[in-house]
Amino acid sequence: MTTLVLQGAHVATVDGSANEYRSGHVVVTDGLITAVGDGPAPEVAGARVVDASGCLITPGFVNTHHHLYQWITRGLAVDDTLFGWLTTLYPVWEQLDAELVNVAATGGLSWLAGTGCTTTTDHHYVFPRDGGDLLKAEIDAAARVGLRFHPTRGSMDLGRSKGGLPPDSVVEDIDAILAATEEAIDTYHDPSFGSMLQIGVAPCSPFSVTGELLRQTAELSRRKGVRMHTHLCETLDEEDYCREHFGCSPVEYMESVGWLGPEVWLAHSVWLTDESIASLARTGTSVAHCPTSNARLGSGIARARDLRDAGVAVGLGVDGAASNEACALLEEARHALLFARAKGGPQALTVRDALDMATMGGARVLGRADEIGSLEVGKLADVAVWRLDTLAHIDIVDPIAALVLGAPPPLELLLVGGRPIVEQGRPVTVDTDSYATEVRDASRELLRRAGL
């Protein structure tokens, strides 16, 4: 048995009682949390003891929406709305292959780790012909970086020639999608306690997939017992599209094809009516709130307070790196708070609400609230230790306000299942300084292929 004792820090457990300890401890043994409390930790023979005075200990952050392949297409279409942005970027993305995706994912995951993220999902739905095994490429990247990973096998079957938005070169037929999705689940999905890898099913959006694909993937997902993910209600254009093509709202349409339920989480959900929020609450459907990307594309501000009040599980997502060049989960917590208050006043969200969405909210969205998202005995030791005793934070009275409202603090330590992934602000599994060159070269190669 190996034991690590962190003590002397302010501990924010984010547990059901929102317990905090001004000078507390967290004990980790063989990848699990074995003690949390106030004051010094009980003595454990042979334990490594770390003095975390001046630090804040929180659960590791959970990222509920991302597109890792976009890490090498940042800085394009920076002043466009969603549809214009997609029109610009699809011709670039159709040049992707497995090698480029692996580089992009390794870079993006390393950066996420450095911003306090211990678990992340990914929505990969672009599969160019002859591109190789792109899903395996990002799974290999996550294993290298060391993050807990929930990739989703995305898909598109409604190309431009049939009235969809994506070019025909990156869409697939239904039979190929279903076969590849089932193979991915059978090959990679690990539903066991402590799993590092779980697969989801994720058709892209109502304007890039057919209703038949949605119906069949919903059936496949439930038969296999995996979670379901898609984009929904990101822009008003989507509302207009669904009214014109289906005669109903996006949420009503998705319910009609089997895409609401406790195993479903929706990215964005900006343009929701009261009736739509009630439908999500009634069916147990969750939401990935992506405030930075939604602001970057001018899409709007999701109704996070209303969703939470209705009982909808709300997590945070950085979204793709091409619509959020920062991709920092801590920034999403800050922006979720500030945007909600800008719209609804200072009581719209508290700093602890923001921390909850970044941790337990995400755990609920991914169906892993019994394993991650809070610091409780028996849970996985996914832990972030933030240094708050430097000039930027030392006189901020409330440590949670320091984390959420202050400048991004140094990340002293990040544990995933008790394993150090970041130490003193630097990922330990990837040399990010040297890897930056590989990312640059991959981006240049992709843009060259696209003629940019």
Salt bridges, closest charged atoms under 4 A:
GLU20 OE1 - HIS10 NE2 2.81
GLU20 OE2 - ARG352 NE 2.62
ASP97 OD2 - ARG449 NH1 2.98
ASP140 OD2 - LYS136 NZ 2.77
GLU172 OE1 - ARG153 NH1 2.94
GLU182 OE2 - ARG223 NH1 3.29
GLU182 OE2 - LYS224 NZ 3.33
ASP186 OD1 - LYS224 NZ 2.78
GLU212 OE1 - ARG215 NH1 3.98
GLU219 OE2 - ARG223 NE 3.36
GLU234 OE1 - HIS268 NE2 3.41
GLU239 OE2 - ARG243 NE 2.96
GLU255 OE2 - ARG282 NH1 3.13
GLU263 OE2 - ARG222 NH2 3.26
ASP274 OD1 - ARG303 NH2 2.56
ASP306 OD2 - ARG303 NE 2.85
ASP309 OD1 - ARG305 NE 3.12
ASP319 OD1 - HIS65 NE2 3.10
ASP319 OD1 - HIS67 NE2 3.37
ASP319 OD2 - HIS268 NE2 3.64
GLU325 OE2 - ARG296 NH2 2.55
ASP353 OD2 - ARG305 NH1 3.03
ASP353 OD1 - ARG308 NH2 3.09
ASP356 OD2 - ARG308 NH1 3.10
ASP356 OD2 - ARG364 NH1 3.66
GLU371 OE1 - ARG368 NH2 2.84
GLU376 OE2 - LYS379 NZ 3.67
ASP382 OD1 - ARG148 NH2 2.84
ASP389 OD2 - ARG387 NH1 2.74
ASP398 OD2 - ARG352 NH1 2.96
GLU412 OE1 - ARG387 NE 3.06
ASP433 OD2 - ARG426 NH2 2.73
ASP441 OD1 - ARG440 NH2 3.09
GLU445 OE2 - ARG448 NH2 2.82
GLU445 OE2 - ARG449 NE 2.85
